[in-house]
């Protein structure tokens, strides 16, 4: 778990350095914008429509327009995410393990399901 967490952390730091955003901003952008947006695109492909992507995009754009300080917002969002992941400490987990399971493994499983449905349909 530590290795996966550390690789992910290093990748996010690299992206932050590349883009000029800080770590918490990149973390928020990846997990709250890019991943859900990619899922909505896959859902649209599965259902042969564009409404998931359009609705999600409108919500994100509208939200971003009303955020007065993006850095402060991302700091707050990141802290709420940390607080959520730390709730699993009560179940014998820890921040690193919870991060890997909830933020990496579960999204990978969701991607596998969505990609399979979007691109590898059974022929009848």
N, C-alpha and C positions, 0 to 999 in steps of 0.2 A: 504493500500500500504506500509506503513512504517513497519508493522509487517512482511510482506513477504520479503521486502528488508532486514530488520535486520536479519531474520532467514537465508536468503541466505548468507549474509555477514558473519555471525557467522559460518556457515558450511564451507565457503571458508577459513576462518581463521583457523578452526580446521584442514582442509585438509593441509593447509600450514604448520601448526605446526607438523602435522604427517609426512609430506614428506620432510620437510627442504626447500621447496621453499618458497618464500615470497608471500604475498597476490596478488600482481600484476601479478606475474608469474602464480600462480594457476588460477587466473581470466582469463588470456590469454590462458592457456592450456585448461581449461574447455570450454570456449566459442569459441575459434578459432581452437581447435584441437579435443577434445573429442566429443562435440556435433555434429559438421559436420561429423566426422568420423562415429559416430553412425547412422547418417542419411544416409550416403553412404552405410553402411552395410544393412540398411533397404531397401534402393532403390535396392541394388543388390538382396535382397531376393524377392522383388516385381517383378523384371524383370528377375529373375533366371539367374543371371550372376555375375561376380565379378569385372567388369570394373570400377564402381564408386569407390569402396574401393581401388582398385589398383592405379588408377590415383590419388586419393586424397592422399593416403599414399606416393606415389612417390613425389608428389608436396611438402608435408610437410617435408619428409626426406631431399629432396634436399634443401629446404629452410633453414632447421635447420643447415645443413652443412655449409651454407654460412653466418650464423649469428655469428659475432665475439664475441659478448657479449650478452648472452641470457637475463640477467637481464636488461640491458640497452634497449634492443629491447622490452621487455615486458613493461617497464616503458613508452616507447614511444607509444606502441600500446594501453596501458591502457589510456594514456592521450588523444589519438585520439578518443578512444571510449567515454570518458567523454565529449570531445568537441562535438561529434556527438549527444550524448544524450541531451546535453544542448541546442542544436539547437531547440529542441521542447519547450523550455521555451518561444520562440516567439509565440507559439500557445496556451499558457496558461498552459502548463505542468510545471513540475519541474524535477530535476535530478532523484529523487527517483521514481516518478510515471513513467517517461520514461524508467528507468531501469527495473522496474517490467513488464511493458507492452512489451517492445522490447526484453528484455533478458530472461524473464521468461514465460510470458503468451503466446507470439507468438511461442516460441519453444515448449511449451506444446501442443499447437494446432497442430503444425507440427508433433510432435510425435504421437498424437492421430490419425491423418490422415495416417501417414506412418505405424504405428502398425496395424491399422485396415486393410489397404490394404495388409500388409505383412502376417498377421496371421488369419484374419477373412474374407476370400474371400467368396463371394456368390457362392453357388453351382448352377449349371445350370441344 
